[in-house]
Structures are given as structure tokens and as C-alpha cells.
Amino acid sequence: MSEEKLAGFLKTGKDWSRLATTVPGIFVLKLPAYKNSPSRLAVELNPVDEAGKPKKRRGLVLRSMAELEEFRELIQNEKLTKLMSMLESVNPKVEAARRGREEEIIEL
């Protein structure tokens, strides 16, 4: 993907539209202008189905290299793997009901 194509997408793309890349699950997302911040592009990570369509309505949006590094550290944390394993063992096999407003904090 060339910088010219990205610049064109930033200029003419519709707000919140996705531009697919050659890597399945990695998209370029056009963010709308907000207050004093102009429109800009971000990366969206969103797993795809067999047809190449995003599985989720909105994936993980990365706006900078600093955010990418922060998420890399979080995803590689061994405690996250342990927590996900515990969640899979206690969660029902069907989609669970939505949580209430009160949130508990679990120490990792």
C-alpha cells in the first residue's frame, strides 16, 4: 500500500470507512475530525471470516506506534494467557448475558 493511496483515502474516504490491506484482519480506518483534531487514519485489527469480512463490528484501533507497543506488551503478558484460560474454563459454551453496571476488579 502506497503513501499516495493512503493520502487519497484520508482526503476522499468516508468517515469510519475501512480500507482492506493484503494482510487479513488488518485494516486502515478513517477517523472523523473531532473538535480541534483533523481527520486521520488509524489501523484496525479485526479477525476476518472465510469471506474476508471482519468478524466484529469494531476491532482494536491503533492510532500510534506508542499504542501498538503498549498493546504488544499487554498481549504478550503471561498473566493474560492464564486469565483467558481461566475464563474459557468457567464461561458457558453459549454467549453469556451482558454484565450489569457494577463491575468487579480481579487481581492478576
N, C-alpha and C positions, 0 to 999 in steps of 0.2 A: 504494500500500500504506500503510495507516494504522498509526500507532504502537500503537493498540489491538490490531490484528491481530497485530503483531509481539510485543507483550507477551503475548498469548494463546498464541502459538506457543512463546514461551520458557517459559511456565508449563506447557502441556499437551502440547507436541510431544515425540516420542520422540528420544532421543539419536541424533545423526548423521543425522537426517532432513532432507530438503531441502524448501524451500518455493519454488516457482517464482515468478518475477516476470514483469512484462509485457515485459521485455527478454530475448529468447532468449539463453541462455548465462550469465545472471546469476541466482544462486540465493541464498536465505538458508539457512544451515546451523546447526542447533542443536548446539553443542558440549557434551559432558557435563561435569559437575563433576569437578574433579581436585584432589586434596589440599585445599588451603585456598581454591581458586578455585571460585566457584559456576558453574553452567551459564550459558552466554551464547550470543549469536548472532554469526555471522560471515557474511561474503559469500564465496561460492564462484563463481569464474569457470571455466566449463567449456563448451567448444563443444558445440553440440547437433546431432543428426542431423535428417533431414527430418521425423521424427515429434516433434521437440522433446525427445527424451531425451538426457541427457548422453552424450558420446562416450567419456569417460574415467571410470574408477571414481571417482577423486577429482581435482578440479581445483585451481586455485590458491586457497588460503584466505587471506582478508584479515581480520585481526582489529581493525585500527585505521586511522585516516586516515594516520598516520605510515607504516604498512606500504604503503598504497596509493601514497603519494608516492614511497617508495623503489622500488617496482616500476615505477612510471611512468618514473622516471629510468633504470632498467636497461633497460626495453623500448625506450626512445627512443634509447639509445646506438647510434651508427653502427657501432661495432665489433661489436655483437651481430648486426646485419644482415649484415655482412661474414662473420662466423663462420657464421651459418646458411646463407649462400650456399655457403661452402666445404664445409660438412657435406653439403649436398644434392648437391654435385658428386662427393664421394668415397664417400658411402654407397651400398650396393647398393639396388636398387629394392625388394627384398623386406625384410621385417623382419629386422634383424640379430640375431645371437645376443647373449645378455646378456654384459655385461662381467665380467671376473674381479674378484677382490678388490683387486688392485693398481691404483691409479688414477694416471694421469699428469696433470701440470698443463701446460696450453698457455698460453703468454704471448700476450696480445691486444694 
